[in-house]
Amino acid sequence: MTAIDKVAWLHVVDGRVLAARSAGKDTWYLPGGKREPGESDVATLIREIAEELSVTLDPVTARPAGVWETQAHGRADGVLVRMTCYTAEYTGELTASSEIASFGWLTLADRAQVSPAVALILDDLFARGELAADLPPR
């Protein structure tokens, strides 16, 4: 089995999780991406979030939030994605940039619009009481 290894930022505020959507796509993902050779998880996270959302993550506040693995969205059966997620504080103003067309704040009610890996994460966040079932749009 093939596995795509990704690092993602898990940022939850007031019962909503931050998600991003790439240009030309209708599926929401957690912001982040793949490591470059020799890059640590936190270095990858800082680079990817700066590229995608124009903010700077504070490496001192980066904390592991979990690892989820499932079928990769839009890939052949048997291709998995392994998402290693971190929480972290940031500075700056969230702005979609690079390949990111938009960002949003999702609840469990948005589950049908996310990748399979993010659906697992939403389920876990909801089960832990960190994610709202539904809230008015922000």
C-alpha positions as CSV (number, residue, x, y, z in Angstrom):
1,M,0.0,0.0,0.0
2,T,1.1,3.5,-0.8
3,A,0.9,6.2,1.8
4,I,1.0,10.0,1.2
5,D,2.6,11.6,4.3
6,K,1.3,15.0,5.2
7,V,1.6,17.5,8.0
8,A,-1.4,19.7,8.9
9,W,-2.4,22.5,11.2
10,L,-5.3,21.7,13.4
11,H,-6.7,25.1,14.5
12,V,-10.0,25.0,16.4
13,V,-11.7,28.3,17.6
14,D,-15.1,28.5,19.2
15,G,-16.2,25.0,18.1
16,R,-15.0,25.5,14.5
17,V,-12.0,24.1,12.7
18,L,-10.0,26.1,10.2
19,A,-10.0,24.5,6.7
20,A,-8.7,25.5,3.3
21,R,-9.9,24.8,-0.3
22,S,-7.5,24.8,-3.2
23,A,-8.3,26.7,-6.4
24,G,-10.7,24.8,-8.7
25,K,-11.6,22.3,-5.9
26,D,-14.8,21.8,-3.9
27,T,-13.4,19.8,-1.1
28,W,-12.1,21.2,2.2
29,Y,-8.7,20.1,3.7
30,L,-6.7,21.1,6.7
31,P,-4.0,23.5,5.8
32,G,-0.5,22.0,5.5
33,G,1.3,19.8,3.0
34,K,4.2,17.5,2.3
35,R,7.7,17.6,3.8
36,E,10.7,18.7,1.7
37,P,13.8,16.5,2.0
38,G,15.3,16.8,5.5
39,E,12.5,19.0,6.8
40,S,11.0,18.3,10.2
41,D,7.3,18.2,10.9
42,V,7.3,21.7,12.5
43,A,9.5,23.2,9.8
44,T,7.1,21.8,7.2
45,L,4.1,23.1,9.0
46,I,5.6,26.6,9.4
47,R,6.5,26.8,5.7
48,E,3.2,25.4,4.3
49,I,1.0,27.6,6.5
50,A,3.0,30.7,5.6
51,E,2.6,29.8,1.9
52,E,-1.1,28.9,2.1
53,L,-2.5,31.4,4.7
54,S,0.2,34.1,5.0
55,V,0.6,33.8,8.8
56,T,3.6,32.8,10.9
57,L,3.2,29.9,13.2
58,D,5.1,30.0,16.5
59,P,7.3,26.9,16.6
60,V,7.5,27.1,20.5
61,T,3.8,26.6,20.7
62,A,3.6,23.7,18.2
63,R,2.1,20.6,19.9
64,P,1.2,17.2,18.4
65,A,-2.6,16.8,18.0
66,G,-2.8,13.3,16.5
67,V,-2.2,11.2,13.4
68,W,-5.0,10.0,11.2
69,E,-4.8,7.6,8.3
70,T,-7.4,6.7,5.7
71,Q,-8.0,6.4,1.9
72,A,-6.6,9.4,0.1
73,H,-9.2,11.7,-1.5
74,G,-9.3,11.5,-5.3
75,R,-6.7,8.7,-5.4
76,A,-6.9,5.0,-6.5
77,D,-8.2,2.5,-3.9
78,G,-5.4,1.5,-1.6
79,V,-3.6,4.9,-1.7
80,L,-3.7,6.2,1.9
81,V,-3.0,9.5,3.4
82,R,-1.4,9.8,6.8
83,M,-2.0,13.2,8.3
84,T,0.1,14.2,11.3
85,C,-1.5,17.2,12.9
86,Y,-0.2,19.9,15.1
87,T,-1.8,22.8,17.0
88,A,0.2,26.1,17.1
89,E,-0.4,29.8,17.8
90,Y,0.1,32.2,15.0
91,T,0.8,35.9,14.2
92,G,-0.6,37.8,11.3
93,E,-3.9,37.9,9.5
94,L,-5.3,34.8,7.8
95,T,-5.3,35.4,4.1
96,A,-5.7,32.7,1.4
97,S,-2.6,32.7,-0.9
98,S,-0.6,30.4,-3.1
99,E,-2.8,27.5,-4.3
100,I,-5.4,28.2,-1.7
101,A,-8.6,29.8,-3.1
102,S,-10.3,30.2,0.3
103,F,-10.4,29.3,3.9
104,G,-13.3,28.7,6.2
105,W,-14.4,27.6,9.7
106,L,-16.1,24.2,9.7
107,T,-18.3,22.3,12.1
108,L,-19.5,18.7,12.0
109,A,-22.4,19.8,9.7
110,D,-19.7,20.4,7.0
111,R,-18.6,16.8,7.1
112,A,-19.9,16.0,3.5
113,Q,-17.7,18.7,2.1
114,V,-14.3,17.5,3.4
115,S,-11.7,14.9,2.5
116,P,-12.0,11.4,4.1
117,A,-9.1,12.2,6.4
118,V,-10.6,15.5,7.6
119,A,-13.9,13.7,8.1
120,L,-12.2,11.4,10.6
121,I,-10.7,14.4,12.3
122,L,-14.0,16.2,12.5
123,D,-15.6,13.0,14.1
124,D,-12.8,12.8,16.7
125,L,-13.0,16.5,17.5
126,F,-16.8,16.3,17.9
127,A,-16.5,13.2,20.1
128,R,-14.1,15.1,22.4
129,G,-16.4,18.0,22.6
130,E,-14.1,20.4,20.8
131,L,-16.2,20.8,17.6
132,A,-19.7,22.0,17.3
133,A,-22.4,20.0,15.5
134,D,-23.5,23.2,13.7
135,L,-23.3,26.9,14.1
136,P,-24.4,29.9,12.1
137,P,-21.9,31.0,9.5
138,R,-19.0,33.2,10.7
